[in-house]
Amino acid sequence: MIFIGCAGWSLAREHWPAFPAEGTHLQRYAAQFNSVEINSSFYRPHRRQTYERWADSVPDGFAFSVKIPKHITHELRLAGSEAALDEYLGQCSGLGNRLGCLLVQLPPSLAFDPAVAEGFFSALRQRFAGPVVLEPRHESWGNAEPLLIKHQVSQAAVDPSRISNDASPRGSQGTKYWRLHGSPRIYHSAYDLPYLQQLTQALQVATEQAVATWCIFDNTASGAAIGNALSLAKALVIAAPDRRTSTPL
């Protein structure tokens, strides 16, 4: 399955006609998309009951990717985070079987320290067996692939690229995750049709390898994410029967 969605479920007004008029923002969003990335968990905790309510708001087959708090990644810098992981996982596990993935986004200043990384991912894996995706932003993490594979952690493909090895998914190949921030103006710019066509082909190749495949648009600041995600979802439905004869976007 390909999970397509956005970082958050805010619906830009110009795209309202594509969604039901009734329901909460999340319910309306989930009528068109099968996944969402929760970024607010990075900034503040949510009660377990809040996650449970979100899970009850979406249809079967919908999945949430939940960003690990900045307290763990940016303040503790992965070290000594066992108690914080317990608190966070106790909250987001309220999603139940809708919890599709954990996202670990690192600060640009955090270099790869094998001992710290080993300790963190060992602690995380003692507590969580599901898909984990890493978005590193320091060049030294190019040396981390053996450790990521050991702990079954995938590395996201990122646009715009932040380091030399993040243009395509790396690490564990059990999950492939594209995280698209907008280019050339990060968080604002919409992706053009040629880019989305190339992306459609890359996602289809990933699914042919029978791995869980995610594509999250984070170019939300000016509302471009929703339009890009709608276009990509439409293209993949059209292209699904036979990639060789897929209709252009």
Contacts in CASP RR format, 6 or more apart in sequence:
PFRMAT RR
TARGET T0000
AUTHOR 0000-0000-0000
METHOD contacts of the structure
MODEL  1
MIFIGCAGWSLAREHWPAFPAEGTHLQRYAAQFNSVEINSSFYRPHRRQT
YERWADSVPDGFAFSVKIPKHITHELRLAGSEAALDEYLGQCSGLGNRLG
CLLVQLPPSLAFDPAVAEGFFSALRQRFAGPVVLEPRHESWGNAEPLLIK
HQVSQAAVDPSRISNDASPRGSQGTKYWRLHGSPRIYHSAYDLPYLQQLT
QALQVATEQAVATWCIFDNTASGAAIGNALSLAKALVIAAPDRRTSTPL
1 34 0 8 1.000
1 207 0 8 1.000
1 212 0 8 1.000
1 213 0 8 1.000
2 203 0 8 1.000
2 206 0 8 1.000
2 207 0 8 1.000
2 213 0 8 1.000
2 214 0 8 1.000
2 215 0 8 1.000
2 236 0 8 1.000
3 34 0 8 1.000
3 35 0 8 1.000
3 63 0 8 1.000
3 65 0 8 1.000
3 212 0 8 1.000
3 213 0 8 1.000
3 214 0 8 1.000
3 215 0 8 1.000
4 33 0 8 1.000
4 34 0 8 1.000
4 35 0 8 1.000
4 214 0 8 1.000
4 215 0 8 1.000
4 229 0 8 1.000
4 232 0 8 1.000
4 233 0 8 1.000
4 236 0 8 1.000
5 33 0 8 1.000
5 34 0 8 1.000
5 35 0 8 1.000
5 36 0 8 1.000
5 37 0 8 1.000
5 215 0 8 1.000
5 216 0 8 1.000
5 217 0 8 1.000
5 225 0 8 1.000
5 229 0 8 1.000
6 29 0 8 1.000
6 33 0 8 1.000
6 36 0 8 1.000
6 37 0 8 1.000
6 216 0 8 1.000
6 217 0 8 1.000
6 218 0 8 1.000
6 220 0 8 1.000
6 225 0 8 1.000
6 226 0 8 1.000
6 229 0 8 1.000
7 36 0 8 1.000
7 37 0 8 1.000
7 39 0 8 1.000
7 216 0 8 1.000
7 217 0 8 1.000
7 218 0 8 1.000
7 220 0 8 1.000
7 225 0 8 1.000
8 29 0 8 1.000
8 36 0 8 1.000
8 37 0 8 1.000
8 38 0 8 1.000
8 39 0 8 1.000
8 40 0 8 1.000
8 220 0 8 1.000
9 25 0 8 1.000
9 26 0 8 1.000
9 29 0 8 1.000
9 30 0 8 1.000
9 36 0 8 1.000
10 25 0 8 1.000
10 220 0 8 1.000
10 223 0 8 1.000
11 19 0 8 1.000
11 25 0 8 1.000
11 28 0 8 1.000
11 29 0 8 1.000
11 226 0 8 1.000
12 223 0 8 1.000
12 226 0 8 1.000
12 227 0 8 1.000
15 223 0 8 1.000
15 226 0 8 1.000
15 227 0 8 1.000
15 230 0 8 1.000
18 32 0 8 1.000
18 230 0 8 1.000
19 28 0 8 1.000
19 29 0 8 1.000
19 31 0 8 1.000
19 32 0 8 1.000
20 27 0 8 1.000
20 28 0 8 1.000
20 31 0 8 1.000
21 28 0 8 1.000
22 28 0 8 1.000
24 57 0 8 1.000
26 36 0 8 1.000
26 54 0 8 1.000
26 57 0 8 1.000
26 58 0 8 1.000
27 57 0 8 1.000
27 58 0 8 1.000
29 36 0 8 1.000
30 36 0 8 1.000
30 57 0 8 1.000
30 58 0 8 1.000
30 59 0 8 1.000
30 62 0 8 1.000
32 230 0 8 1.000
32 233 0 8 1.000
33 62 0 8 1.000
33 229 0 8 1.000
33 233 0 8 1.000
34 61 0 8 1.000
34 62 0 8 1.000
34 63 0 8 1.000
35 62 0 8 1.000
35 63 0 8 1.000
35 64 0 8 1.000
35 65 0 8 1.000
35 100 0 8 1.000
35 214 0 8 1.000
35 216 0 8 1.000
36 62 0 8 1.000
36 64 0 8 1.000
36 65 0 8 1.000
37 64 0 8 1.000
37 65 0 8 1.000
37 66 0 8 1.000
37 67 0 8 1.000
37 103 0 8 1.000
37 216 0 8 1.000
37 218 0 8 1.000
38 64 0 8 1.000
38 65 0 8 1.000
38 66 0 8 1.000
38 67 0 8 1.000
38 92 0 8 1.000
39 67 0 8 1.000
39 218 0 8 1.000
40 46 0 8 1.000
41 66 0 8 1.000
41 67 0 8 1.000
41 68 0 8 1.000
41 69 0 8 1.000
41 88 0 8 1.000
41 91 0 8 1.000
41 92 0 8 1.000
42 67 0 8 1.000
42 68 0 8 1.000
42 69 0 8 1.000
42 70 0 8 1.000
42 105 0 8 1.000
43 69 0 8 1.000
43 70 0 8 1.000
45 69 0 8 1.000
45 87 0 8 1.000
45 88 0 8 1.000
45 91 0 8 1.000
46 91 0 8 1.000
46 92 0 8 1.000
47 91 0 8 1.000
48 90 0 8 1.000
48 91 0 8 1.000
48 93 0 8 1.000
48 94 0 8 1.000
51 91 0 8 1.000
51 92 0 8 1.000
51 93 0 8 1.000
51 94 0 8 1.000
51 95 0 8 1.000
52 94 0 8 1.000
52 95 0 8 1.000
54 64 0 8 1.000
54 95 0 8 1.000
54 98 0 8 1.000
55 64 0 8 1.000
55 94 0 8 1.000
55 95 0 8 1.000
55 96 0 8 1.000
55 98 0 8 1.000
58 98 0 8 1.000
61 98 0 8 1.000
62 98 0 8 1.000
63 98 0 8 1.000
63 99 0 8 1.000
63 100 0 8 1.000
63 101 0 8 1.000
64 95 0 8 1.000
64 98 0 8 1.000
64 99 0 8 1.000
64 100 0 8 1.000
64 101 0 8 1.000
65 100 0 8 1.000
65 101 0 8 1.000
65 102 0 8 1.000
65 103 0 8 1.000
65 133 0 8 1.000
65 177 0 8 1.000
65 214 0 8 1.000
65 216 0 8 1.000
66 92 0 8 1.000
66 95 0 8 1.000
66 99 0 8 1.000
66 101 0 8 1.000
66 102 0 8 1.000
66 103 0 8 1.000
67 102 0 8 1.000
67 103 0 8 1.000
67 104 0 8 1.000
67 105 0 8 1.000
68 88 0 8 1.000
68 102 0 8 1.000
68 103 0 8 1.000
68 104 0 8 1.000
68 105 0 8 1.000
69 84 0 8 1.000
69 88 0 8 1.000
71 84 0 8 1.000
72 78 0 8 1.000
72 81 0 8 1.000
72 84 0 8 1.000
72 85 0 8 1.000
72 88 0 8 1.000
73 104 0 8 1.000
73 105 0 8 1.000
73 106 0 8 1.000
73 107 0 8 1.000
73 110 0 8 1.000
74 106 0 8 1.000
74 107 0 8 1.000
74 110 0 8 1.000
76 84 0 8 1.000
77 107 0 8 1.000
77 110 0 8 1.000
77 116 0 8 1.000
78 106 0 8 1.000
78 110 0 8 1.000
78 116 0 8 1.000
78 117 0 8 1.000
78 119 0 8 1.000
78 120 0 8 1.000
79 116 0 8 1.000
79 120 0 8 1.000
80 120 0 8 1.000
80 123 0 8 1.000
81 120 0 8 1.000
81 123 0 8 1.000
82 123 0 8 1.000
85 123 0 8 1.000
85 124 0 8 1.000
85 127 0 8 1.000
86 127 0 8 1.000
89 127 0 8 1.000
89 128 0 8 1.000
92 99 0 8 1.000
92 102 0 8 1.000
93 99 0 8 1.000
100 130 0 8 1.000
100 131 0 8 1.000
101 130 0 8 1.000
101 131 0 8 1.000
101 132 0 8 1.000
101 133 0 8 1.000
101 175 0 8 1.000
101 177 0 8 1.000
101 212 0 8 1.000
101 214 0 8 1.000
102 124 0 8 1.000
102 128 0 8 1.000
102 130 0 8 1.000
102 131 0 8 1.000
102 132 0 8 1.000
102 133 0 8 1.000
103 133 0 8 1.000
103 135 0 8 1.000
103 156 0 8 1.000
103 177 0 8 1.000
103 179 0 8 1.000
104 132 0 8 1.000
104 133 0 8 1.000
104 134 0 8 1.000
104 135 0 8 1.000
104 153 0 8 1.000
105 135 0 8 1.000
105 137 0 8 1.000
106 134 0 8 1.000
106 135 0 8 1.000
106 136 0 8 1.000
106 137 0 8 1.000
106 138 0 8 1.000
106 141 0 8 1.000
107 137 0 8 1.000
107 138 0 8 1.000
108 137 0 8 1.000
108 138 0 8 1.000
108 162 0 8 1.000
109 138 0 8 1.000
110 136 0 8 1.000
110 137 0 8 1.000
110 138 0 8 1.000
111 138 0 8 1.000
111 140 0 8 1.000
111 141 0 8 1.000
112 136 0 8 1.000
112 138 0 8 1.000
112 140 0 8 1.000
112 141 0 8 1.000
112 142 0 8 1.000
112 143 0 8 1.000
112 144 0 8 1.000
114 144 0 8 1.000
114 147 0 8 1.000
117 144 0 8 1.000
117 147 0 8 1.000
118 147 0 8 1.000
121 132 0 8 1.000
121 147 0 8 1.000
121 148 0 8 1.000
121 151 0 8 1.000
121 153 0 8 1.000
122 151 0 8 1.000
124 132 0 8 1.000
124 151 0 8 1.000
125 151 0 8 1.000
125 152 0 8 1.000
131 154 0 8 1.000
131 174 0 8 1.000
131 175 0 8 1.000
131 212 0 8 1.000
132 151 0 8 1.000
132 152 0 8 1.000
132 153 0 8 1.000
132 154 0 8 1.000
133 153 0 8 1.000
133 154 0 8 1.000
133 155 0 8 1.000
133 156 0 8 1.000
133 175 0 8 1.000
133 177 0 8 1.000
133 214 0 8 1.000
134 141 0 8 1.000
134 148 0 8 1.000
134 153 0 8 1.000
134 154 0 8 1.000
134 155 0 8 1.000
134 156 0 8 1.000
135 155 0 8 1.000
135 156 0 8 1.000
135 158 0 8 1.000
135 166 0 8 1.000
135 179 0 8 1.000
136 142 0 8 1.000
136 144 0 8 1.000
136 155 0 8 1.000
136 162 0 8 1.000
136 163 0 8 1.000
136 166 0 8 1.000
137 162 0 8 1.000
137 163 0 8 1.000
138 163 0 8 1.000
139 163 0 8 1.000
139 164 0 8 1.000
141 155 0 8 1.000
141 163 0 8 1.000
142 163 0 8 1.000
142 164 0 8 1.000
142 165 0 8 1.000
144 155 0 8 1.000
145 155 0 8 1.000
145 170 0 8 1.000
145 171 0 8 1.000
147 153 0 8 1.000
148 154 0 8 1.000
148 155 0 8 1.000
148 170 0 8 1.000
148 171 0 8 1.000
148 172 0 8 1.000
149 171 0 8 1.000
149 172 0 8 1.000
151 172 0 8 1.000
152 172 0 8 1.000
152 174 0 8 1.000
153 171 0 8 1.000
153 172 0 8 1.000
154 169 0 8 1.000
154 170 0 8 1.000
154 171 0 8 1.000
154 172 0 8 1.000
154 173 0 8 1.000
154 174 0 8 1.000
154 175 0 8 1.000
154 176 0 8 1.000
154 177 0 8 1.000
155 165 0 8 1.000
155 166 0 8 1.000
155 169 0 8 1.000
155 170 0 8 1.000
155 171 0 8 1.000
156 166 0 8 1.000
156 169 0 8 1.000
156 177 0 8 1.000
156 178 0 8 1.000
156 179 0 8 1.000
157 166 0 8 1.000
157 167 0 8 1.000
157 168 0 8 1.000
157 169 0 8 1.000
157 170 0 8 1.000
157 176 0 8 1.000
157 177 0 8 1.000
157 178 0 8 1.000
157 179 0 8 1.000
158 166 0 8 1.000
158 167 0 8 1.000
158 178 0 8 1.000
158 179 0 8 1.000
158 180 0 8 1.000
158 181 0 8 1.000
159 167 0 8 1.000
159 178 0 8 1.000
159 179 0 8 1.000
159 180 0 8 1.000
159 181 0 8 1.000
159 182 0 8 1.000
159 183 0 8 1.000
160 181 0 8 1.000
160 182 0 8 1.000
160 183 0 8 1.000
160 184 0 8 1.000
160 186 0 8 1.000
161 167 0 8 1.000
168 202 0 8 1.000
169 176 0 8 1.000
169 177 0 8 1.000
169 178 0 8 1.000
169 206 0 8 1.000
173 209 0 8 1.000
173 211 0 8 1.000
174 211 0 8 1.000
174 212 0 8 1.000
175 211 0 8 1.000
175 212 0 8 1.000
175 213 0 8 1.000
175 214 0 8 1.000
176 206 0 8 1.000
176 211 0 8 1.000
176 212 0 8 1.000
176 213 0 8 1.000
176 214 0 8 1.000
177 213 0 8 1.000
177 214 0 8 1.000
177 215 0 8 1.000
177 216 0 8 1.000
178 199 0 8 1.000
178 202 0 8 1.000
178 203 0 8 1.000
178 214 0 8 1.000
178 215 0 8 1.000
178 216 0 8 1.000
179 216 0 8 1.000
179 218 0 8 1.000
180 191 0 8 1.000
180 199 0 8 1.000
180 215 0 8 1.000
180 216 0 8 1.000
180 217 0 8 1.000
180 218 0 8 1.000
180 219 0 8 1.000
180 228 0 8 1.000
181 187 0 8 1.000
181 218 0 8 1.000
181 219 0 8 1.000
182 188 0 8 1.000
182 189 0 8 1.000
182 190 0 8 1.000
182 191 0 8 1.000
182 217 0 8 1.000
182 218 0 8 1.000
182 219 0 8 1.000
182 224 0 8 1.000
183 189 0 8 1.000
183 191 0 8 1.000
186 219 0 8 1.000
187 218 0 8 1.000
187 219 0 8 1.000
187 220 0 8 1.000
187 221 0 8 1.000
187 222 0 8 1.000
188 219 0 8 1.000
188 221 0 8 1.000
188 222 0 8 1.000
188 224 0 8 1.000
189 219 0 8 1.000
189 224 0 8 1.000
190 219 0 8 1.000
190 224 0 8 1.000
190 227 0 8 1.000
190 228 0 8 1.000
191 199 0 8 1.000
191 217 0 8 1.000
191 219 0 8 1.000
191 224 0 8 1.000
191 228 0 8 1.000
193 231 0 8 1.000
193 248 0 8 1.000
193 249 0 8 1.000
196 228 0 8 1.000
196 231 0 8 1.000
196 232 0 8 1.000
196 235 0 8 1.000
196 249 0 8 1.000
197 235 0 8 1.000
197 248 0 8 1.000
197 249 0 8 1.000
199 215 0 8 1.000
199 232 0 8 1.000
200 232 0 8 1.000
200 235 0 8 1.000
200 236 0 8 1.000
200 239 0 8 1.000
200 246 0 8 1.000
200 249 0 8 1.000
201 243 0 8 1.000
203 213 0 8 1.000
203 215 0 8 1.000
203 232 0 8 1.000
203 236 0 8 1.000
204 236 0 8 1.000
204 239 0 8 1.000
204 240 0 8 1.000
204 243 0 8 1.000
206 213 0 8 1.000
207 213 0 8 1.000
215 229 0 8 1.000
215 232 0 8 1.000
217 224 0 8 1.000
217 225 0 8 1.000
217 226 0 8 1.000
217 228 0 8 1.000
217 229 0 8 1.000
218 225 0 8 1.000
219 225 0 8 1.000
219 228 0 8 1.000
231 249 0 8 1.000
234 249 0 8 1.000
235 246 0 8 1.000
235 247 0 8 1.000
235 249 0 8 1.000
238 246 0 8 1.000
238 247 0 8 1.000
239 246 0 8 1.000
239 247 0 8 1.000
END
